[in-house]
């Protein structure tokens, strides 16, 4: 396993971590000040400053990307299928313009939550089938842009509203069905917040192997968790054995960034420089 204790060369900041402290250009400037070499921006943050300006800011700061958040939210009623398709094609185009190595997919839950205004459904089996069909369609477009897609399994608490793919096994089953030749077009983004609890996670990481492991995200699980979405912990403040999970993905050959992604009402109230300094310190000591 790589030694992170001496520097933060392999730290990437998911820009949601400081989304309330500044716009994307300000976040990029702060990362450059702190020697953070990579980011994973969110689409709404890119849209707020404009794609051209965002791409220019990334280039001028000499940053890399560890991913692009997010594509997906595939589930909808029939009236919104074209909207979903076009939205995800735009995501691929934006990722390409920014120089992202992959698009992270949060696949969606039941249609009325993934695409507001869709007809109400309780059929999660149909939702999962729709997700797989939509990923297959998106792959055809993404291949033309040479843009890999990374399915992110989310904790089961998000099955209804954000992602009906909830385990690494489910995500890899989709990968194996849609990309049996392991061409690099489809893989997984593994976030410790979503996978730490899974008793089968280590065998599934071995199953994924290097060619399916496209992204690795870190934060921590607090006890008690006050809000399942916006009360993630800074690494070291919770109970996830982050080093063991990083060791597992690196044992399979993953050598990319450890991307810090923290949705936290608490950390969003703190100055951006303080948050980034804490991220760097924790990356060196507990990641």
C-alpha positions in Angstrom: 0.0 0.0 0.0 1.3 3.5 -0.8 2.6 5.6 2.0 0.7 8.9 2.2 2.3 10.1 5.4 4.9 12.4 3.8 2.8 14.3 1.3 -0.6 14.6 -0.3 0.3 13.9 -3.9 -2.6 11.4 -4.2 -5.3 13.5 -2.5 -8.1 14.6 -4.7 -10.9 17.0 -3.5 -14.4 16.3 -4.5 -15.6 19.8 -4.7 -18.9 19.1 -2.9 -16.7 19.1 0.3 -16.5 22.9 0.2 -19.5 23.7 -2.0 -20.9 26.2 0.4 -17.7 28.2 0.9 -17.1 29.3 -2.6 -17.8 28.8 -6.3 -15.8 26.3 -8.4 -13.1 28.8 -9.5 -12.6 29.8 -5.9 -12.3 26.2 -4.9 -9.8 25.6 -7.7 -7.7 28.6 -6.5 -7.8 27.3 -2.9 -6.7 23.8 -4.0 -3.7 25.3 -5.9 -2.7 27.3 -2.8 -2.7 24.1 -0.7 -0.9 22.0 -3.2 -3.9 19.8 -3.9 -3.3 18.4 -7.4 -6.7 17.0 -8.4 -10.4 17.6 -8.0 -13.7 16.0 -8.9 -16.2 18.8 -9.7 -20.0 18.6 -9.7 -22.1 19.5 -12.7 -24.0 22.2 -10.9 -20.8 23.9 -9.8 -19.5 23.8 -13.4 -22.7 25.2 -14.7 -22.7 28.1 -12.2 -19.3 29.4 -13.5 -19.7 28.2 -17.1 -18.0 25.1 -18.7 -15.4 27.2 -20.6 -14.4 29.1 -17.5 -14.2 26.0 -15.4 -12.0 24.2 -18.0 -9.7 27.2 -18.2 -9.4 27.4 -14.4 -8.5 23.7 -14.2 -5.8 24.1 -16.9 -4.4 27.3 -15.5 -4.1 25.8 -12.0 -2.4 22.7 -13.4 -5.0 20.4 -11.8 -6.1 16.9 -12.9 -9.5 15.4 -12.4 -10.2 12.2 -10.6 -13.7 12.0 -12.0 -16.8 14.1 -12.9 -20.0 14.1 -10.7 -22.4 13.1 -11.8 -24.2 11.2 -14.5 -27.1 8.9 -14.0 -30.4 9.5 -12.3 -31.6 7.2 -15.1 -35.0 6.2 -13.8 -38.1 8.1 -15.0 -41.4 7.7 -16.5 -41.8 7.3 -20.3 -42.4 11.0 -20.8 -38.9 11.9 -19.5 -36.7 9.2 -21.2 -35.5 11.6 -23.9 -34.6 14.2 -21.2 -32.6 11.6 -19.3 -30.8 10.5 -22.4 -29.8 14.0 -23.5 -28.8 15.0 -20.0 -26.4 12.1 -19.7 -25.0 12.8 -23.1 -24.3 16.4 -22.0 -22.5 15.0 -18.9 -20.2 13.0 -21.1 -19.5 16.1 -23.3 -18.7 18.2 -20.2 -16.5 15.5 -18.7 -14.5 15.3 -22.0 -14.1 19.1 -22.1 -12.8 19.2 -18.5 -10.4 16.3 -19.0 -12.1 13.9 -16.6 -10.9 10.2 -16.5 -14.5 9.0 -15.9 -18.1 10.0 -15.3 -19.3 8.8 -11.9 -22.9 7.4 -12.1 -25.4 7.8 -9.4 -28.0 5.7 -11.0 -31.3 6.9 -9.5 -33.9 5.2 -7.3 -37.7 5.3 -7.9 -38.7 7.5 -10.9 -40.5 10.2 -8.9 -37.4 10.9 -6.9 -34.8 10.6 -9.7 -36.7 12.7 -12.1 -39.2 14.9 -10.3 -42.6 15.0 -12.0 -42.4 11.3 -13.1 -45.3 9.1 -12.3 -45.2 7.5 -8.9 -43.9 3.9 -8.8 -42.9 1.5 -6.0 -41.4 -1.0 -8.5 -37.7 -1.2 -7.6 -37.2 -4.2 -9.8 -38.4 -2.2 -12.8 -36.2 0.7 -11.7 -33.1 -1.6 -11.7 -33.9 -2.9 -15.1 -34.3 0.6 -16.4 -31.0 1.6 -15.0 -29.2 -1.2 -16.8 -30.9 -0.4 -20.1 -29.9 3.3 -19.7 -26.3 2.6 -18.8 -26.1 0.4 -21.9 -27.4 3.3 -24.0 -25.1 5.8 -22.4 -22.1 3.5 -23.0 -22.7 3.7 -26.7 -22.4 7.4 -26.6 -19.5 7.5 -24.1 -17.4 5.1 -26.1 -17.4 7.6 -28.9 -15.9 10.1 -26.5 -13.6 7.5 -25.0 -15.1 8.3 -21.6 -15.3 5.5 -19.1 -18.4 5.2 -16.9 -18.1 4.4 -13.2 -21.1 3.0 -11.4 -21.2 4.1 -7.7 -23.1 1.8 -5.5 -24.8 3.7 -2.7 -25.7 2.6 0.8 -29.1 0.9 0.9 -30.6 3.9 2.8 -30.5 5.6 -0.6 -32.3 2.9 -2.6 -35.6 4.8 -3.0 -34.4 8.3 -3.9 -30.8 8.2 -5.2 -29.6 4.8 -6.2 -31.2 1.4 -6.5 -27.7 -0.2 -7.0 -26.6 -0.6 -3.5 -23.8 -3.2 -3.4 -20.5 -3.6 -5.1 -21.8 -7.0 -6.3 -24.8 -5.4 -8.0 -22.6 -2.8 -9.7 -20.1 -5.5 -10.9 -22.9 -7.7 -12.2 -24.0 -4.8 -14.4 -20.5 -4.3 -15.6 -20.1 -8.0 -16.4 -23.3 -8.1 -18.4 -22.7 -4.9 -20.3 -18.9 -5.1 -20.7 -18.0 -8.7 -20.5 -14.7 -8.2 -22.3 -13.6 -5.7 -19.7 -12.8 -3.1 -22.3 -12.4 -0.3 -19.8 -15.7 1.4 -20.8 -17.4 0.5 -17.6 -16.3 0.1 -14.0 -17.1 1.2 -10.4 -16.5 4.1 -8.1 -16.2 2.9 -4.6 -17.0 5.3 -1.7 -16.1 4.0 1.7 -19.2 5.7 3.1 -21.4 3.4 1.0 -19.5 0.1 1.1 -17.8 -0.2 4.5 -20.8 -2.2 6.0 -21.0 -4.8 3.3 -19.7 -8.2 4.5 -18.9 -9.2 0.9 -17.0 -6.0 0.0 -13.5 -7.5 0.1 -14.3 -10.4 -2.2 -16.1 -8.0 -4.6 -13.1 -5.7 -4.7 -10.9 -8.7 -5.7 -13.5 -9.5 -8.3 -13.4 -6.0 -9.7 -9.7 -6.1 -10.2 -7.7 -3.2 -11.6 -9.6 -2.7 -14.8 -13.0 -2.1 -13.0 -11.7 0.1 -10.2 -12.1 3.6 -11.6 -12.4 5.7 -8.5 -12.0 5.5 -4.7 -13.7 8.0 -2.4 -13.1 8.6 1.3 -14.9 10.2 4.3 -16.2 8.6 7.5 -19.4 7.3 9.1 -20.4 9.1 12.3 -22.2 7.5 15.2 -24.8 8.8 15.6 -25.4 10.0 12.1 -27.8 13.0 12.3 -28.6 13.1 8.6 -28.0 10.3 6.2 -27.1 12.6 3.3 -25.4 15.7 4.9 -23.7 14.4 8.1 -20.7 12.6 6.7 -17.6 12.6 8.9 -14.1 13.8 8.2 -11.7 10.9 7.9 -10.7 9.7 11.4 -13.8 11.1 13.1 -15.9 8.0 12.6 -15.7 4.2 12.5 -14.8 3.2 9.0 -11.5 1.2 8.6 -10.4 3.4 5.7 -6.9 2.0 5.5 -8.1 -1.6 5.1 -10.4 -0.6 2.2 -7.6 1.4 0.5 -5.3 -1.5 1.0 -7.8 -3.8 -0.7 -8.2 -1.7 -3.8 -4.5 -1.0 -4.1 -3.8 -4.7 -3.8 -5.7 -5.1 -7.0 -3.6 -2.5 -8.7 -5.6 0.7 -8.1 -3.0 3.6 -8.1 -5.2 6.6 -8.5 -6.4 9.4 -6.2 -8.0 8.9 -2.8 -10.8 11.4 -3.4 -12.2 13.2 -0.3 -16.0 13.6 -0.6 -17.7 15.0 2.5 -21.3 16.2 2.5 -21.5 17.8 5.9 -23.6 20.8 7.2 -20.9 21.0 10.0 -17.9 21.2 7.7 -19.7 23.5 5.3 -19.8 26.2 8.0 -16.0 26.2 8.4 -13.6 28.4 6.4 -12.4 26.7 3.2 -8.7 26.9 4.1 -9.4 25.2 7.5 -11.3 22.4 5.8 -8.6 21.8 3.2 -5.9 21.9 5.8 -7.8 19.3 7.8 -8.3 17.1 4.7 -4.6 17.2 4.0 -3.7 16.2 7.6 -6.2 13.4 7.8 -5.2 12.1 4.3 -1.6 11.7 5.7 -2.6 10.1 8.9 -5.8 8.0 8.6 -6.3 7.5 4.8 
